[in-house]
Amino acid sequence: MKLHIKKGDKVIVIAGDNKGQQGVILSVSKDKTSATVEGVNMISKHTKPNAKTPDGGIIKKEAPIHVSNLMLIDPKNGNPTKIKRSTDSKSGKLVRISKKTGEVIK
């Protein structure tokens, strides 16, 4: 299954409690069809003291969001956009193209 987003893309949340927030994708899980976005969907995790966190306590971290609630931001104009896939005429590889501007997305 192909997803419309990749690690490193800038996205906006279009549905849910975090609607309107923007961030960069840190990781993508294809089997769960979810992605972790930097600074979005923060949860509080209670941890015991260990070598990494000697004091323990409450740690804030990002939780995954379903990819259907995310929309790619066009790097050219900064607006949310849908994408289409097409083969590049020069290299023959499959590339993502913004439907709003027609530009190739890295």
C-alpha positions as CSV (number, residue, x, y, z in Angstrom):
1,M,0.0,0.0,0.0
2,K,1.4,3.4,-1.0
3,L,0.9,6.4,1.3
4,H,0.7,10.0,0.2
5,I,3.2,11.1,2.9
6,K,6.8,10.3,3.7
7,K,9.2,10.9,6.5
8,G,10.4,14.5,6.4
9,D,7.3,15.9,4.8
10,K,5.6,19.0,6.2
11,V,1.9,18.2,7.0
12,I,-1.2,19.8,8.5
13,V,-3.8,18.0,10.6
14,I,-7.2,18.2,9.0
15,A,-9.3,16.4,11.5
16,G,-9.5,15.5,15.2
17,D,-8.4,17.3,18.4
18,N,-5.2,18.7,16.8
19,K,-6.9,20.1,13.7
20,G,-5.0,23.0,12.2
21,Q,-1.6,22.1,13.7
22,Q,1.4,21.7,11.4
23,G,4.6,19.7,11.8
24,V,7.2,17.6,10.1
25,I,6.7,13.8,10.0
26,L,9.2,11.9,12.2
27,S,8.1,8.4,11.4
28,V,5.6,6.5,9.2
29,S,4.1,3.0,10.0
30,K,2.7,1.4,6.8
31,D,1.1,-1.6,8.6
32,K,-0.8,0.7,11.0
33,T,-1.3,3.4,8.4
34,S,-0.2,6.0,10.9
35,A,2.5,8.7,11.3
36,T,4.1,10.5,14.1
37,V,4.2,14.3,13.6
38,E,6.6,16.6,15.4
39,G,4.9,18.6,18.2
40,V,1.4,17.2,17.4
41,N,-0.8,14.8,19.4
42,M,1.3,15.1,22.6
43,I,0.7,12.5,25.3
44,S,1.9,12.2,28.9
45,K,3.8,9.0,29.6
46,H,4.5,8.0,33.2
47,T,8.0,6.4,33.5
48,K,9.8,4.6,36.3
49,P,13.4,5.7,37.1
50,N,15.9,4.0,34.9
51,A,19.3,4.6,33.3
52,K,17.9,6.9,30.7
53,T,15.7,8.9,33.1
54,P,17.2,8.6,36.6
55,D,14.4,10.7,38.2
56,G,11.5,9.1,36.3
57,G,8.3,11.1,36.2
58,I,6.0,12.2,33.4
59,I,7.4,12.6,29.9
60,K,5.6,14.4,27.0
61,K,5.9,12.6,23.7
62,E,4.2,12.5,20.3
63,A,1.6,9.8,19.6
64,P,0.9,8.5,16.1
65,I,-2.0,9.9,14.0
66,H,-3.8,8.1,11.2
67,V,-2.7,9.3,7.8
68,S,-6.2,10.0,6.7
69,N,-6.2,12.9,9.1
70,L,-3.0,14.4,7.6
71,M,-2.6,16.5,4.4
72,L,0.6,17.4,2.7
73,I,1.7,21.1,2.6
74,D,2.8,22.3,-0.8
75,P,6.5,23.4,-0.5
76,K,6.0,26.1,-3.2
77,N,3.1,28.1,-1.7
78,G,2.6,26.7,1.8
79,N,-1.0,25.6,1.3
80,P,-2.4,22.0,1.8
81,T,-2.6,20.0,-1.4
82,K,-3.5,16.6,-2.7
83,I,-0.9,14.7,-4.7
84,K,-0.9,12.5,-7.8
85,R,1.7,10.0,-8.9
86,S,3.2,10.1,-12.3
87,T,6.4,8.9,-14.0
88,D,9.1,11.5,-14.5
89,S,9.8,12.0,-18.3
90,K,13.6,12.4,-17.7
91,S,14.4,9.6,-15.2
92,G,11.4,7.3,-15.7
93,K,10.8,7.1,-11.9
94,L,7.5,7.5,-10.1
95,V,7.3,11.0,-8.6
96,R,4.7,12.8,-6.4
97,I,3.1,15.9,-8.0
98,S,1.1,18.6,-6.3
99,K,-2.4,18.9,-7.7
100,K,-2.6,22.6,-6.9
101,T,0.7,23.8,-8.5
102,G,1.8,20.9,-10.7
103,E,5.2,21.0,-9.1
104,V,7.2,17.8,-8.3
105,I,7.4,17.2,-4.5
106,K,10.9,15.9,-3.6
